[in-house]
Amino acid sequence: MNAKQIVELVLEAAQAKKAYDILVLEVGQILPICDYFVILTGDNPLQVKAIAKNVEKVLAEHGIAALHREGFREGRWVLLDFGEVVVHIFLEEEREFYDLERLWRDTPVLWREEAHSG
């Protein structure tokens, strides 16, 4: 399975749990450790954790396991590293504070969905 197919699975899994403000950045030309960042938002820590669990579940069903996972206990910023694809699941205030979009503003946008679930 290639990186774009993994991104598609991540998007489906995240949307199923009502993630919003979804952004996929092509970081591979700047960052040698992965090809894509998927950045998305949940309304509260429980939703952030539910999104993360569903992403892991859907990818596991396709034989893909996270290489690394951070932030799950707090549910404010969960990072899931699937090698070529790194998923960042934020609470809105954490996303605004860390502002990854600004840090990576020079990278191409593969996909964007700004609608809010609530």
Backbone as CSV, one residue per row, in Angstrom:
resi,resn,N_x,N_y,N_z,CA_x,CA_y,CA_z,C_x,C_y,C_z
1,MET,0.849,-1.179,0.000,0.000,0.000,0.000,0.896,1.245,0.000
2,ASN,0.606,2.187,-0.891,1.443,3.381,-0.954,0.952,4.468,0.017
3,ALA,1.740,5.511,0.138,1.456,6.565,1.126,0.119,7.256,0.863
4,LYS,-0.217,7.506,-0.405,-1.502,8.163,-0.705,-2.682,7.279,-0.309
5,GLN,-2.543,5.989,-0.479,-3.608,5.072,-0.066,-3.758,5.073,1.453
6,ILE,-2.641,5.160,2.168,-2.689,5.257,3.631,-3.385,6.547,4.036
7,VAL,-3.053,7.653,3.371,-3.720,8.931,3.652,-5.228,8.795,3.459
8,GLU,-5.649,8.152,2.380,-7.082,7.972,2.123,-7.754,7.199,3.253
9,LEU,-7.094,6.155,3.755,-7.652,5.392,4.876,-7.737,6.253,6.134
10,VAL,-6.699,7.043,6.380,-6.700,7.938,7.544,-7.870,8.913,7.447
11,LEU,-8.075,9.491,6.272,-9.161,10.457,6.089,-10.519,9.808,6.331
12,GLU,-10.732,8.627,5.785,-11.998,7.922,5.986,-12.235,7.639,7.469
13,ALA,-11.204,7.142,8.152,-11.337,6.801,9.568,-11.590,8.043,10.416
14,ALA,-10.887,9.127,10.119,-11.047,10.369,10.888,-12.422,10.980,10.659
15,GLN,-12.864,11.000,9.420,-14.178,11.571,9.115,-15.301,10.757,9.746
16,ALA,-15.109,9.459,9.866,-16.119,8.608,10.499,-16.329,8.977,11.966
17,LYS,-15.316,9.590,12.586,-15.417,10.024,13.988,-15.557,11.547,14.096
18,LYS,-15.994,12.164,12.993,-16.338,13.600,12.956,-15.152,14.538,13.153
19,ALA,-13.958,14.125,12.724,-12.818,15.046,12.718,-13.142,16.178,11.756
20,TYR,-12.564,17.340,12.007,-12.816,18.482,11.126,-11.538,19.291,10.934
21,ASP,-11.629,20.287,10.070,-10.482,21.138,9.725,-9.302,20.257,9.336
22,ILE,-9.561,19.372,8.382,-8.580,18.362,7.980,-7.666,18.929,6.888
23,LEU,-6.386,18.722,7.076,-5.382,19.222,6.141,-4.345,18.127,5.911
24,VAL,-4.020,17.884,4.642,-2.959,16.932,4.304,-1.867,17.713,3.582
25,LEU,-0.676,17.695,4.157,0.471,18.395,3.591,1.478,17.404,3.027
26,GLU,2.012,17.717,1.850,3.071,16.909,1.244,4.407,17.447,1.756
27,VAL,4.970,16.779,2.751,6.198,17.269,3.397,7.442,16.497,2.955
28,GLY,7.285,15.517,2.097,8.374,14.624,1.721,9.586,15.284,1.103
29,GLN,9.394,16.381,0.372,10.542,17.037,-0.257,11.364,17.843,0.743
30,ILE,10.746,18.202,1.874,11.438,18.985,2.903,11.858,18.108,4.073
31,LEU,11.027,17.141,4.415,11.227,16.300,5.586,11.502,14.864,5.135
32,PRO,12.724,14.379,5.288,13.061,13.064,4.743,12.449,11.876,5.501
33,ILE,11.827,12.110,6.650,11.334,10.974,7.443,9.926,10.524,7.074
34,CYS,9.172,11.350,6.337,7.832,10.938,5.918,7.425,11.722,4.677
35,ASP,6.319,11.287,4.060,5.825,11.949,2.856,4.681,12.921,3.150
36,TYR,3.826,12.568,4.126,2.622,13.366,4.373,2.399,13.595,5.858
37,PHE,1.910,14.787,6.172,1.331,15.095,7.474,-0.172,15.188,7.259
38,VAL,-0.933,14.495,8.092,-2.377,14.671,8.133,-2.659,15.389,9.450
39,ILE,-3.242,16.575,9.364,-3.506,17.402,10.535,-5.017,17.572,10.638
40,LEU,-5.574,17.281,11.814,-7.017,17.390,11.977,-7.377,17.721,13.410
41,THR,-8.635,18.044,13.617,-9.087,18.561,14.902,-10.288,17.777,15.416
42,GLY,-10.328,17.629,16.748,-11.482,17.087,17.450,-11.954,18.091,18.489
43,ASP,-13.205,17.976,18.915,-13.805,18.951,19.835,-13.368,18.817,21.292
44,ASN,-13.016,17.617,21.715,-12.665,17.389,23.117,-11.735,16.184,23.195
45,PRO,-11.099,15.974,24.360,-10.145,14.857,24.462,-10.743,13.489,24.134
46,LEU,-11.996,13.261,24.497,-12.614,11.973,24.175,-12.732,11.779,22.670
47,GLN,-13.104,12.834,21.956,-13.208,12.722,20.507,-11.832,12.556,19.872
48,VAL,-10.845,13.298,20.362,-9.481,13.152,19.841,-9.027,11.698,19.990
49,LYS,-9.268,11.107,21.152,-8.886,9.708,21.373,-9.682,8.764,20.475
50,ALA,-10.978,9.040,20.290,-11.809,8.195,19.435,-11.328,8.244,17.993
51,ILE,-10.943,9.430,17.531,-10.400,9.559,16.177,-9.124,8.731,16.059
52,ALA,-8.230,8.889,17.034,-6.956,8.159,17.006,-7.191,6.647,17.011
53,LYS,-8.086,6.185,17.879,-8.377,4.748,17.942,-8.926,4.235,16.612
54,ASN,-9.810,5.019,15.996,-10.405,4.570,14.744,-9.377,4.561,13.616
55,VAL,-8.514,5.553,13.577,-7.451,5.564,12.570,-6.583,4.321,12.729
56,GLU,-6.175,4.031,13.966,-5.346,2.841,14.207,-6.088,1.559,13.831
57,LYS,-7.376,1.489,14.160,-8.176,0.300,13.867,-8.292,0.080,12.361
58,VAL,-8.655,1.127,11.639,-8.837,0.991,10.189,-7.523,0.617,9.509
59,LEU,-6.433,1.244,9.898,-5.151,0.902,9.287,-4.717,-0.508,9.665
60,ALA,-4.971,-0.917,10.908,-4.634,-2.277,11.334,-5.386,-3.314,10.500
61,GLU,-6.624,-2.993,10.122,-7.406,-3.898,9.277,-6.751,-4.085,7.907
62,HIS,-5.875,-3.170,7.541,-5.146,-3.259,6.273,-3.678,-3.645,6.498
63,GLY,-3.384,-4.138,7.707,-2.041,-4.627,8.004,-1.015,-3.541,8.292
64,ILE,-1.486,-2.354,8.649,-0.577,-1.237,8.912,-0.684,-0.845,10.379
65,ALA,0.432,-0.925,11.081,0.470,-0.568,12.506,1.261,0.715,12.694
66,ALA,0.871,1.482,13.696,1.619,2.694,14.021,3.009,2.311,14.519
67,LEU,4.013,3.016,14.032,5.382,2.801,14.486,5.618,3.503,15.816
68,HIS,4.861,4.569,16.027,5.011,5.374,17.241,3.699,6.090,17.498
69,ARG,3.424,6.293,18.794,2.183,6.950,19.212,2.509,7.811,20.413
70,GLU,2.063,9.062,20.394,2.293,9.977,21.523,1.027,10.747,21.848
71,GLY,0.886,11.123,23.111,-0.159,12.041,23.539,-1.520,11.440,23.761
72,PHE,-1.645,10.119,23.666,-2.969,9.512,23.763,-3.595,9.704,25.145
73,ARG,-2.804,9.591,26.182,-3.353,9.671,27.541,-4.080,10.997,27.789
74,GLU,-3.456,12.108,27.338,-4.046,13.426,27.568,-5.131,13.757,26.546
75,GLY,-4.979,13.280,25.340,-5.979,13.526,24.307,-6.043,14.965,23.829
76,ARG,-4.940,15.686,23.938,-4.917,17.085,23.486,-4.220,17.204,22.123
77,TRP,-3.178,16.412,21.929,-2.477,16.322,20.643,-1.958,14.899,20.562
78,VAL,-2.604,14.100,19.740,-2.176,12.722,19.544,-1.414,12.653,18.228
79,LEU,-0.232,12.090,18.278,0.589,11.891,17.094,0.645,10.402,16.817
80,LEU,0.308,10.024,15.589,0.403,8.637,15.138,1.359,8.594,13.958
81,ASP,2.429,7.842,14.110,3.451,7.747,13.063,3.304,6.414,12.347
82,PHE,2.910,6.496,11.068,2.772,5.302,10.246,3.883,5.218,9.203
83,GLY,5.028,5.831,9.507,6.152,5.803,8.575,6.037,6.911,7.548
84,GLU,5.490,6.591,6.388,5.349,7.587,5.322,4.296,8.641,5.630
85,VAL,3.402,8.333,6.576,2.301,9.227,6.926,2.307,9.441,8.434
86,VAL,2.337,10.712,8.841,2.264,11.064,10.254,0.968,11.835,10.482
87,VAL,0.181,11.370,11.446,-1.130,11.945,11.723,-1.059,12.747,13.015
88,HIS,-1.533,14.000,12.954,-1.589,14.884,14.112,-3.062,15.169,14.396
89,ILE,-3.548,14.728,15.562,-4.946,14.936,15.938,-4.959,15.887,17.130
90,PHE,-5.521,17.064,16.931,-5.456,18.135,17.924,-6.811,18.499,18.503
91,LEU,-6.781,19.023,19.731,-7.855,19.889,20.198,-7.636,21.230,19.520
92,GLU,-8.696,21.988,19.314,-8.576,23.244,18.576,-7.557,24.201,19.186
93,GLU,-7.575,24.354,20.520,-6.640,25.298,21.146,-5.186,24.849,21.029
94,GLU,-4.957,23.545,21.059,-3.600,23.029,20.880,-3.137,23.247,19.438
95,ARG,-4.041,23.019,18.519,-3.686,23.212,17.108,-3.328,24.674,16.835
96,GLU,-4.109,25.584,17.386,-3.810,27.009,17.211,-2.469,27.371,17.849
97,PHE,-2.194,26.823,19.017,-0.955,27.142,19.727,0.276,26.657,18.956
98,TYR,0.272,25.398,18.518,1.438,24.826,17.842,1.524,25.225,16.367
99,ASP,0.401,25.528,15.753,0.317,26.113,14.420,1.232,25.439,13.394
100,LEU,1.061,24.123,13.243,1.871,23.387,12.272,1.674,23.897,10.851
101,GLU,0.477,24.401,10.554,0.227,24.940,9.217,1.182,26.085,8.893
102,ARG,1.462,26.927,9.870,2.393,28.035,9.659,3.818,27.505,9.494
103,LEU,4.194,26.545,10.328,5.546,25.985,10.250,5.811,25.313,8.914
104,TRP,4.791,24.710,8.331,4.938,23.952,7.091,4.226,24.642,5.931
105,ARG,4.067,25.959,5.990,3.297,26.705,4.985,3.891,26.629,3.578
106,ASP,5.151,26.288,3.450,5.775,26.215,2.130,5.610,24.850,1.463
107,THR,4.904,23.945,2.114,4.707,22.614,1.533,3.381,22.573,0.770
108,PRO,3.317,21.772,-0.277,2.067,21.669,-1.038,0.950,21.041,-0.207
109,VAL,-0.265,21.517,-0.442,-1.456,20.961,0.203,-2.023,19.890,-0.717
110,LEU,-2.134,18.664,-0.207,-2.723,17.573,-0.975,-4.244,17.611,-0.863
111,TRP,-4.750,17.948,0.342,-6.193,17.905,0.579,-6.529,18.803,1.747
112,ARG,-7.688,19.461,1.677,-8.143,20.336,2.763,-9.656,20.242,2.890
113,GLU,-10.107,20.131,4.147,-11.539,20.170,4.458,-11.690,21.005,5.713
114,GLU,-12.359,22.121,5.607,-12.432,23.042,6.737,-13.746,22.981,7.513
115,ALA,-14.684,22.197,7.063,-15.979,22.152,7.733,-15.854,21.673,9.169
116,HIS,-16.662,22.235,10.044,-16.704,21.828,11.458,-17.858,20.878,11.667
117,SER,-17.628,19.898,12.525,-18.645,18.869,12.764,-19.816,19.365,13.599
118,GLY,-19.582,20.381,14.397,-20.642,20.787,15.321,-21.118,22.141,15.041
